């Protein structure tokens, strides 16, 4: 099982300075190479401050667009980075799906019940800083690099009892996709063994160990 030790760092200094000294983790598992061989470069860096998780995704890929204009839209159809996390390390999990312009899809997926979408207050509590800005744009051909920083408070895990991330162990996976881009792709940090593209596989998540 893939594992990351998530350092605890006080977020009192410039975020970019913190991220500059953290290791990059590659989202490079091409789980369905025969149907979807394209592998753009995608990495992430992660830390926490006790009450919040900070993630910076860094991507270089070809032919991007930003058609999704609102939170809880079809994020996976644009250039999209995703963080799925199970606070209890079981089959119940949250999906944080963020486009290159910071539009967010967030829901709670209990194993034994229908999913529950986050409300606007929860969505707004997740800070997003996309390098490409927040406005939609038409297809841009050629190679492009972009990044997005997400700051996720413990309260965004709205159906869990997480008050602090200190000392927690959670299961998680990180993804890069773009279902309706000129070259669709489906990459993961922790490998997925499934017959077709599916990120909703909590039984195959890796592990996060929080300082």
Buried (B, 14 or more C-beta within 10 A) or exposed (E): EBEBEBBEBEBEEEBEEBBEEBEEBEBBBBBBEEEBEBBBBBBBBBBBBBBBBBBBBBBEBBBBBBBBEEBBBBBBBBBBBBBBBBBBBEBBBBBBBBBBBBBBBBBBBEEEEEEEEBEEEBBEBBEBBBBBEBEBEEEEEEEBEBBBBBBBBBBBBBEBEBEEBEEBEBBBBBBBBBBEBEEBBBBBBBEBEEEEBEBEBBEBBBBBEBB
